[in-house]
C-alpha cells in the first residue's frame, strides 16, 4: 500500500499531503527529490510539522492561513490530491477568462482529522480528509469528505 493509499485510508492522521504542479514548481526544486512525481507535478506526504514547513517554503504562505482562505469556496479536489475542478471556472466565459486552461491546480494542501462524534456532522461519520487547492486563476477552494465515501 502506498503512502497516499494509507493517508486516504485514515492510517496517517498525523501526516499532511502537499502537491505542487510542474507549472508552479521550479525544475531544480529540492522538493522534486523528496516527493513523488505525478503526471502534473510532485506530491509529498510528510509528518504534519515538516509538511507545513515544506508548504510554507514552497508557496510562501502558512498552511493553516491558506486553508482558512480556501474554506470560503467549495470545489472538487481529486481523491489523488493532485488536481481538481475550480468552482470559479463556471463563472468564466470564453470572452471573460478564456478556456478552462485558466483553471489548473497550482498546489494542494491536505490533512485528515480523526472521527469525532461530539462535533457531529461529517465528523461523526468517520475520519475526514480536508483538502485545499489554489488555482491558476488566483482563487482557492476546499473540499472535504469522509474517508471511505469516495472511490473516484
Secondary structure, 3 states (H helix, E strand, C coil): CCHHHHHHCCCCCCEEEEEEECCCCCCCCCHHHHCEECCCEEEEEEEHHHHHHHHHHHHCCCHHHHHHHHCCCECEECCCCCCEECCCHHHCCCCCCCCHHHCCEEEEEEEEECCCCCCCCHHHHCCEEEEEEEECCCCEEEEEEECCCCCC
